[in-house]
Amino acid sequence: MTVRWRRGRTLSEWADQAAREYPARLAMAVFAAVVAIFTLLLSLPFATASGERAPFADALFTATSAVCITGLTVVDTGSYWSDFGRVVILTGIKVGGLGVMTIASLLGLAVSKRIGLTQRLLTASEVKASKLGDVGTLLRIIILTATAIEVAIALVLLPRFLVLGHDLGEAVWHSVFYGISAFNNAGFVPTTDGLAPYAADWLVVVPIGVGVFIGSLGFPVIHNLLQTRGSGRRWFASWSLHSKLTITTSVALVAAAMVLIGALEWSNERTMGSQDFWHRLLTVFFTAVNPRSGGFSTVDAGALRQETWLVTDALMFVGGGSASTAGGIRVTTLAVMLLAILAEARGDRDIDVFGRRIPRDTLRLAIAVVFMGATAVLVSCIALLQLTDHDLGPVLFEVISAFATVGLSTGITPGLPDAAKYWLCALMYVGRVGLISLLGALALRDRRRIVRFPEERPIVG
């Protein structure tokens, strides 16, 4: 039987029109539906190790954290969930990393043997493709590259886990879990101890850290690097402006983070003060990389100095690259803001970098993203301070970690009341879907003025 809506339209016709006219709204609806599906799966009795149903708040929080590739947890992943539950979580991470719209496009490709306009529009909204014709190629690059990097990380980790005494099945499971969780910047760990037993092991920590960094660059950057890999000495010059800004800003942020975190924590006995030099250097590297949105940690984040919390807050708020598995306001947003400040200081009318001029519309978008992100963090901090009895420091850390889908925690999340858990779920959802997509979904129409008012400059500063 064909279901028909008002005016005689079928359900497929209604969905097709919704995808063309309101792609952001449809994307958000599908993403919410996926979270709901994983919540139901984690609510099944055999999803927990005890065989009892998980409380709804805990199932929803874990499902949202997995699909939004955040890594914040209210229960211990290694001991609370059964093997089935952990497989559900890992599947949620994979789905969230690839993007719900990418999965929808793959389904459409499998059915029709081609990508139609609707699927192109949906995927373009998810992966930030500039041209609809690029989506098919970019889609293949996403799947192949993501899987190849995840497999590469797993293959590097597997021999090490075997040497450390794991049996073959356990070593394969841990390698695959960390490979997917690292590249997708999810921060989930399959065991109760997490990475603490491997804190001084370069062969475990470095591959995971590198996987986090690559995943935070974004699929458009990886696509561009693969397209230009045969350019020889002119490889950097052949990169797109987006790739140049993303990579240079990301490397600069990691370098700055290593210097600041190393200076602040080098003598902290609660974190790395008792470690030898090379162990400390490894801890500094890993602690500097993971605020990009990785969420892994080899030290207790709650034991960090408050100054380090503040540095980590800033790094988490910035996040990683656009259309990546990372969250935050994105590094290109920060780069555009800094370039605009530099241009203003020089008295330049244009924002120029790497031989290109950045449009004013991009600056307006960057300002909007920063303001809306800061507003979301501010409102959420006020809400959690009202709902809990915690101080501002740990609350701010947890809120930014949820908004930027990072997953680092000072340890207060498991003890939060259900109302606070629901709030953080909404914050993770907004942080993953994207503030601009949210605004696009809420906007009824694109306003274009025919008549414009006369210009007048107010006094600023």
PEGI-V267316 format. One line per field, one symbol per residue. ss: DSSP state (h for helix, s for strand, l for the rest). phi: phi as a letter, one per 40 degrees, with the letter a starting at -180 (. if undefined). A space follows every 10 residues. Layout:
ss->???
phi->???
This chain:
ss->lllslhhhls hhhhhhhhhh hlhhhhhhhh hhhhhhhhhh hhllhhhsll lllllhhhhh hhhhhhhlll llllllhhhh slhhhhhhhh hhhhhhhhlh hhhhhhhhhh hhllllhhhh hhhhhhhlll lhhhhhhhhh hhhhhhhhhh hhhhhhhhhh hhhllllhhh hhhhhhhhhh hhhlllllll lllllhhhll lhhhhhhhhh hhhhhhhlhh hhhhhhhlll lhhhhhhhll hhhhhhhhhh hhhhhhhhhh hhhhhlllll llllllhhhh hhhhhhhhhh llllllllll hhhllhhhhh hhhhhhhhll llllllllll hhhhhhhhhh hhhhhhllll sssllssslh hhhhhhhhhh hhhhhhhhhh hhhhhhhlll lhhhhhhhhh hhhlllllll llhhhllhhh hhhhhhhhhh hhhlhhhhhh hhllllllll llllllllll l
phi->.ccbcdggcc cccccccccc cbcccccccc ccccdccccc ccccdccbcc gbccddcccc ccccccccfc hcbbbcccbc ccdccccccc ccccccccgd cccccccccc cbgacccccc cccccccgcc bccccdcccc cdcccdcccc cccccccddc cccchccdcc cccccccccc ccccfcgcbc bccgcdcbdb cccbccdccc ccccccchcd ccdccccbcc cgcccccccc cccccccccc cccccccccc ccccbdbccc bbccccdccc ccccdccccc ccicgcabbc ccccccccdc ccdcccccgb ccfbccbgcg cccccccccc ccccccgccb bbafgbbccc cccccccccc cccccccccc cccccccbbc ccdccccccc ccccfchcac hcddcccdcc cccccccccc ccchcccccc ccccaccbcc bbcccacccb g
